[in-house]
Amino acid sequence: MAAPAQVVGSGALQTCSLDQILEALKLLLSPGGSSSSSLQITKRNVLLATLKSNLCALEDILKDPHWKKLKLLRDEIGNQAEWPQNSVDITWSFTSQTLLLLLCLKETMVRLAADFNPGKPNPRTPEVAPPLSPDTLSISQQKTVQSALQFVVTLGVCPYLMAGVGASLKHRTEFGAVVQDVVSLDATPHATRRLYTSCKVLLDVARHASLGSLIFCRHFGDIAAGLCQLGFCPTKGKPPTPAEEVLTEEERTLARGALRDILDQVYQPLAVRELLILQGGPPQSCTSAKTQLRCQTPAWLRRLCGQLLSERLMRPSGVQAVVRGILEGAGAGAAGGSDAEATAADWKKCDLIAKILASCPQQSLSPEDYYRDICPQILDLFHFQDKLTARQFQRVATTTFITMSREHPQLAANYLLQPLLAPLRRCLNIAEIPESDMVPGTILVTEEELSRCIEDVYKVYVVGNELLTVLVDSLLPVLRMLFALYCFTKHTVSHIRSLCQEILLWILQKLERKIAIASLKGFAGLDKAVPSLHPLCQFRAATQGGIMITIREAISDEDEDEALYQKLSSEQSQVEHLGDLLTHCQECGLAGDFFIFCLKELTHLTVENEVELKPKPLSSKSLLELEHQAHLVEGQERRLLVLQLLAVLCEKMSEQIFTNITQVVDFVAATLQRACASLAHEAESTVESQTLSMSMGLVAVMLGGAVQLKSSDFAVMKQLLPLLEKVSNTYPDPVIQELAVDLRITISTHGAFATQAVSVAAQSTLNKKGPEERMEEKQQASNDTQAPQSRLEQQPSNEKSPQTGLESDVAFIPKGVSEPSTTTNQKSGSITTEQLQEVLLSAYDPQIPTRAAALRTLSRWIEQREAKALERQEKLLKVFLENLEHEDTFVYLSAIQGVALLSDVYPEKILVDLLAQYDSSKGKHTPETRMKVGEVLMRIVRALGDMVCRYRDPLIHTFLRGVRDPDGAHRASSLANLGELCQRLDFLLGPVVHEVTACLIAVAKTDSEVQVRRAAIHVIVLLLRGLSQKATEVLRDVLKDLYHLLKHVVQLEPDDVARLHAQLALEELDEIMRNFLFPQQKLEKKIVVLP
């Protein structure tokens, strides 16, 4: 809108003071008092009398020569004004004078700011604040101006708004109701002309920045309502004649332009909020008393506000403005506020905003254009740093993301999901990496990009928790890469590890079971077709605790072995991490289904890989033969991977891995299929026989009443019928054949008929025990004089049958007799010679569980100092040492534990033999056995504690000789034992400290095997860690040499792990020296009690 002319005498403008103008405004706004004490005087009359009195007081004071300059300025501005300033209506006269004074204030402030020359700052006093501009208003002056603006809006704008346009004045405050009655709408000038004048002058005053902020901060909504009415309100009936119309078309056009200008000028959330208020709620009638507070908004105003809101939305950062406008309008405040948490929890409001943002406005050319402009702004809502604001915006963004994906899946996939997952898609093996980015070391995805991507995926998928097809389809291609990232974070300290785990668990539990199993196949490496990380890319730890993706360095011929080792260790760790992930998926049944899949896959691979790989000379092979050979090798690798998966799952999963009857039946079916496949190829083994016996016993337990079966369960179990029939026809053991026939009959009759064999198999499966439990049971039976004779008569029937794999060597325990606790301590002499002899025989049992349990039982007796067992210490030592040769982990670890416990009882006798065996030549004992003896010695050193000093010399001499062994593994083992010994010797290390140090320096600098060098550096770490503050005394002669060695390793050692050990040792040494040089000051007071 055009500003009034400003051709004013320059002298007046230069000499007029801001204080005079503000004093005049204060006088005009001062509350008046009535000289009459009558109670009958009304508020209306008081207001009119006060306005008239203040106008007269202003005119009187302007006649004073001291106020002459202000009067001249006001008169000149008033003469140039194009609007009537006097009226019969006293409210308009008061408003006009206030507007004139505001114009005077604005003109004076503009001239003062133009004439202001602050001068150059003094460099000697840079801390001094710069001088204020002369047009700056103090706080009290701002309050005066705000009061004047409130009067102008209340008397000059609000009374002239139509019903439904803005909030009604009489319903705002009690004073507003009085003003509504005081204003005379019939007096000249016309109400529309008054509204136009007030809005025009206020916008002119608002051109000054400080005055504009005061106007728009509190009165933007009323001014915008007035401009909407002036510029867009339709005329009723026929178009008015020029004599009848109040505003010309040019003035209406100026009002429309002014409205758009101020909407662009103000804080956009404020504009959105005020437009929403102007738009009002849904249409409603004004007839009832309850709806009188808010009459129906005119249709033209609702359409106008909708159009203006759409324009706000389509602007840059329009989404943020709309969200802020709605949330801040709810009382959350500009930066969160006290109600931010309540607003963040208001999902209805988030849904409303999401529907607004997801709906394409009419002003947009097409939904695709709208989504192209809006979606980047929606993604930006996830990335606010302020915590309270971020919570609100992220909830809105998540809800909007889900709503758009539900209503327009294709557009959401193109403009939301693709940018969201772009950092991950960029590094897939199916993606094309530009040649310019193929330089080794190039960062493809920065730490900030990857962290933001993972956080956004977590907010959309896990927090949103909406299973939509478009969301799943977009995430599936990058799922294996997410798993690889999760595996990498398990080896580092990264904040995105938990996010990756939550995302993987969410998608695996939400997917259809077949798709979830297929994804797990890709995680394990069984399905090479699943997209994964590009072979040229690698994850690397970043500086801020995140991860970045870079181009892998080229592998030289010298590093091929190391690269192969890294590849194998990475694959193994991925299987381990997959097992960890599946431990969280047991309740939903996914872990059980994947376990059954692995069993079926193993059976399938067993059938396929029966052909032996017979290598031929390379020259005699044709191309087809080479291809077939490669296929066979790939099949063998796949079989090893499946075996490794099964081993990890068996180790990590609990007994609740199967959650329903269907999974148990599938497990039994897979076991029977593998047994049938082994029989078909005549490859039966003891393990297969035991597994078959166990699975058939499991079926017998279910049919025997351990589980309440329904008709639907029997329908599932019918898939076992053909397999049981095949077992009954082909298995060589007649007992197994008979049991298979009986199980078929029981399943076919839905449990109506069950033979005695099924009951016996179920009972024997439930009552399986190891030798330790059997010994305790027999001991309990011998001590119980009240035991019935029938119990003794049942024992011969439970002897182990040589023809079956079912357990039959356990005594049947009646329901009324409880099993003795395996953890109860027994008194010395409580075992008999017969029991000891039976356990010793079990220690040579071909059954691995039986042998391991026997070794554990012997170890427990040694720990409890059983006299019968300790009397035969040489026999026990022989048993344990012979079982050290066993290849099964469970057996030889039990033997190691037994030897360590025995050495704790008789260290003088046992330790000498162990040291001789450890120090023997390579031909006398296998390297594996020597390593196991080394593990025993390490446990003995730890168990002896401070008593190890007595055996210092034989131990340290043996370990130092072991460092010179030609076998690298033995050298590393000796160094590990040496480290354990040294950190417990304390001051007793002094006589041999030079020999130990010389050995470590020589090995760390000259040994050819990296594992040995790592062990040598690790010995120094253990040494410093064990000695702690005593290191400065014990190692005072060699501390400098050790420091030089560690610096040498850090600077020149090519192995990363060795350098890491050296860095840890330097940190330990640094801490020791700091505490030595700067001991901690203890504030303590000694109190001495005198005698």
KOLPA-656037 format. One record per residue (C-alpha): x, y, z. Coordinates in steps of 0.5 Angstrom, whole numbers, plus 500, padded with zeros to 3 digits. Each point is the difference from the previous one (the first is absolute). Example, Ala and Ser with C-alpha at 12.3 -4.5 7.8 and 13.67 -1.06 7.14 Angstrom:
525491516
502507498
//
This chain:
500500500
502507498
503504506
498507501
504506497
506502505
502507497
501503507
504506502
507497501
501505506
495497504
502493499
507502502
498503507
494496502
502495506
497493500
499502508
495505498
496495495
500495505
498505506
494502495
498492499
500499508
496506501
495498495
500493503
499502507
494497504
495506502
496501506
493502501
499506504
493497502
499495505
494497498
499493499
496500495
505502495
501495495
507497497
497503493
500507502
506499504
504498494
497505496
502506505
507497501
501500492
497507499
504503506
507497498
499503493
498507503
507499504
504498494
497507497
502504506
507498501
501500492
499508501
506501504
506502497
504495503
496495495
500504494
504496496
496494501
494503499
503503493
502493498
493497502
497505496
504499494
499493500
492501501
500505495
503494495
496495502
494498496
495497505
495504504
503501507
494503504
493497501
494500504
502494503
505501505
504493499
502502493
502507502
504497506
503494495
502505495
504504505
504494502
501498493
503507499
504500506
503493497
502503494
503505503
504495504
502496494
502506496
505503506
503493501
501499492
504507500
504499506
502493498
502503493
504506504
504495504
507499499
503496506
507501498
506495500
501496506
506501505
505494499
503501507
493498503
497495495
496497506
496507501
493499497
498504493
496506501
492499499
497503494
495506503
494497497
500494505
494500505
501498507
496495504
495505502
500504494
498493496
494499505
498507499
500498492
497494502
494503503
499505495
500494495
495496504
495506500
501501492
498493499
494499505
497507498
502500493
500493497
496495504
494504500
499500493
501492498
495496498
497495504
504494499
506503498
505500506
498499507
494505502
502506504
495499505
502493502
507501501
500505507
495504504
503506497
499498493
493499501
499507502
504502494
496497496
494503503
503507499
502500493
495503496
500497493
495505497
504506501
505502494
505498498
497493498
502494504
504497494
504507499
502500507
502493500
504501493
503506503
502497507
503494496
504505495
503504505
502494505
504497494
503506498
503501508
502493499
505501495
505502506
503494502
499501508
493503499
498494495
502495505
496503505
494500495
500493497
502497507
493501503
495502495
502497493
494496501
495506500
504503495
500494495
492499501
499508499
504499493
496493498
494504501
502506496
503497495
496493499
493501503
495499494
495506499
493498501
495500494
501505494
507503499
500507504
500507496
506504501
496505504
498494505
506496500
505502507
506497497
503500493
502494496
507503501
500500507
497493501
506498495
505503505
497497506
501493496
507502499
501502507
497494503
505495496
506505501
499500508
499492499
507500497
503504505
498497507
502494503
497495496
497495506
497507503
497501493
497492499
497501507
497506499
497497494
498494503
496504505
497505495
498493496
496498506
497493501
495496496
494504499
495501505
493504502
500506504
493498503
502497507
503504506
506495500
502502493
499507500
508501502
502498493
495501494
501497494
506502496
497503493
502495494
504505496
504501506
501492501
502499493
505506500
503498507
501493497
503503493
505504504
502494505
501496494
505505497
503500507
501493500
503500492
506505502
507498502
500498507
492500500
499493503
504502506
496507501
493496499
503495506
502506504
494504499
495494502
505497506
501507503
493502499
498494505
505504505
506496499
504506500
505502494
506496503
496494504
497504506
497497506
495496496
504497495
500493503
492500500
500503493
505494497
496495503
494503497
499495494
494503498
503506498
506497497
495496495
496506499
507503497
502494496
493500497
501508498
507498497
498494497
494503496
502504493
497507500
497503494
505505499
505494498
500498493
500492502
502496506
506498497
503507500
497501507
504494503
506502496
500507504
497498506
504493502
507503501
497505505
496494503
507496501
503506503
495500506
504494502
506504501
499505506
505501505
496503506
497494504
493503501
499502493
503494497
495496504
494503497
503501493
502493500
493497502
497505494
505497495
499493502
493501499
500503494
505495497
495495502
494503497
503502493
503493500
493497501
496505495
505501495
505494500
504501493
501508502
502498507
505495497
503505495
500506504
501498507
503493501
505500494
503507503
499497507
504493498
505503495
506500504
499492501
498499493
506504497
505494503
496494498
503495495
495501495
501508500
505503495
505504503
503506496
507499498
502506503
498497507
504494499
507503503
502496506
498503506
495505497
494501505
493498497
496501506
502504505
499499508
495505500
496498494
500493503
498501507
494505497
498494495
500495506
496505505
495502495
499492498
499499507
495505501
496499494
500492501
500498507
497507503
495500495
499493501
495499493
501494496
499503493
502496493
503506498
505501506
501493500
502499493
505506500
503498506
501492498
506502495
504503505
499495506
506496499
504506500
497503506
502493503
507501498
500507503
497497507
506494500
505506499
497504506
501494504
507501500
500507501
497505505
495503496
493503501
497498494
501492503
493500503
496504495
503494495
498495504
493503502
499501492
502493499
496497505
493504498
501498493
501493501
494499505
496504495
501496494
497494497
503494503
503498493
503507498
503500507
503493499
503503493
502506504
504496505
503495494
503507497
503502507
503493501
503500493
496494497
496505495
505503496
495504496
498504506
503507499
506502504
505504501
504502494
507496500
504506499
497503506
501500507
498502507
504505504
500502507
499508500
502505505
494502503
498493502
496498493
502496494
502503493
500496494
507500495
503497494
504494502
508501500
503495494
502493503
507499498
503493499
503500507
494502503
496494497
500496506
499505505
494502495
497493500
501499508
496507501
495497495
499493504
500504506
495505498
495494497
501496507
498506504
494502496
497493501
502501508
496507499
494497497
500495505
500506505
494503496
496494500
500499507
495506500
496496496
498494503
493502503
497502493
503493498
505503494
506497504
496493500
498500492
507502498
503495504
496495497
501503493
508499501
498492502
497499494
505504496
505495503
496494498
500503493
507502499
502493503
496496495
503505494
508499503
500493500
505500494
507500503
505506497
505496497
505505497
503499494
507503496
498507498
502499493
495494499
494504502
495503495
497506501
493496502
504496505
503506503
493504500
497493503
506500505
499507502
492499501
502494505
505504504
494505500
496495503
505498505
501507502
492501501
500493504
505503505
496506501
494497501
504495505
503507504
493503500
497494503
506500505
499507502
492499501
501494504
505504504
496507501
493497500
496498506
495494501
495505498
502500493
493497498
494503501
495496498
498493498
501501492
507502501
502494504
497496495
504503495
506499504
498492500
499500493
506503498
504495505
496494497
502503492
507500502
500493503
497498494
505503495
505497504
497493500
499501492
508502499
502495506
503505504
497499506
504502506
500500508
498508500
494498495
498494504
500504506
496506497
495495497
499497507
499507503
495502495
496494500
500501508
498507499
494497496
498495505
500505506
495504496
496494499
501498507
496506503
505505502
497505495
492501500
499498492
494502496
498498494
503505496
507498503
499493497
498502494
507504500
503493502
498496494
505503496
505495504
496494498
504499493
506501504
499495505
498495495
506501497
504499506
496494502
502497493
507502500
503501506
505494503
498500507
494496501
498504507
500507496
496496494
495498506
500507503
499503493
494495499
497502506
500507500
497500493
494496503
500505506
500506495
495497495
495498506
501507503
502497506
494495501
505494500
507501503
505494501
505499506
506501495
497507500
499501507
507497502
504505494
496506503
502498507
507499499
501506496
497504506
504497505
507500496
506502505
507500500
505496504
500506506
493499501
500493499
505500506
496504504
494496499
503494502
503503506
493503502
497493499
506496505
498505505
493500500
498494504
493501499
500499492
496494498
503494497
496501493
505506499
506495500
496495496
499506494
507501499
502494496
495501495
503507499
507498498
503503493
498496494
506499495
495500494
496507502
502507500
495501505
502502507
499494505
506500505
496504505
496498505
492502500
498505505
493499503
496506500
500500508
508501500
503506499
507500496
506502505
503507498
506500496
503506504
499497507
507500503
502493502
504498507
507497499
499493500
493500497
502496493
502493500
505496496
495497495
498507499
507503498
501494496
494501496
501507499
507498498
498495495
495505497
506505499
502495494
493500497
499501493
494504501
502507500
495503505
501494505
508501500
499507501
495499506
505495503
506505499
495506503
498495506
508498502
501508500
495501505
502495504
507502500
498507502
496497506
506497502
497493500
505495503
498494495
502504494
506504503
503493502
500498492
503507498
505497495
495496497
495506500
506504497
501495494
493500499
500507499
506500496
498495495
493504499
504506498
502496494
492500498
498504494
493502503
500507504
495498505
505494502
507503500
497507504
497495505
507497500
504506501
495503506
502493503
507500499
500508503
496498506
505494501
506504500
497505505
499494505
507497498
504505497
507497501
499494497
495502494
504506498
506497499
497495495
496505497
506505498
504494498
495498495
499507498
507501499
501493496
502500493
495501494
501492498
498498507
493503501
496504494
500507500
492500502
502496506
505505502
496506499
495497505
505498505
502508499
492501502
501496506
506504502
497506500
494498504
505497505
504507500
493504501
498495506
506500504
500508500
505502505
503493501
502500493
507503503
502493502
500497493
503507497
506497497
498493497
494504497
504506497
505495497
495496497
497506497
506503498
502494496
493499497
502507497
505497496
496494497
500500493
492499500
497507500
494498503
504498506
504506500
494504501
497495505
506501504
500507500
493501502
502495506
506505502
495506500
496496505
505498504
504507500
494504502
499496506
508500503
500507502
507501503
502493499
501502493
506504501
506494499
497498494
497507497
506501495
500493497
492501499
501507497
505498495
496494498
494505499
504505496
503495496
494496498
496507499
505502495
503494496
494495500
497498494
493498502
496506501
496496506
506499504
502507499
493502503
501495506
507503501
496507501
495498504
504497505
503507501
493502501
498495505
507501503
498508501
493498502
502495505
505504504
497507499
503505505
505495502
503500492
505506502
503496505
500493497
502502493
504506502
506497496
496498494
495505499
503505495
502494496
492498500
498507498
505500494
497493498
493503500
502506496
503496495
494495499
495506500
504503495
503494495
496494502
495499494
495496504
494504502
499495506
507500502
500508500
493500504
504496505
506505500
495506501
496497506
507498503
502507499
494503503
501495506
507503501
498507499
495499506
505497504
505505499
494506501
498497507
508499502
502507498
493503502
497496506
493501502
499505506
496497506
497505504
500496507
501502507
503495505
497500507
505497505
497498507
505501505
501495506
//
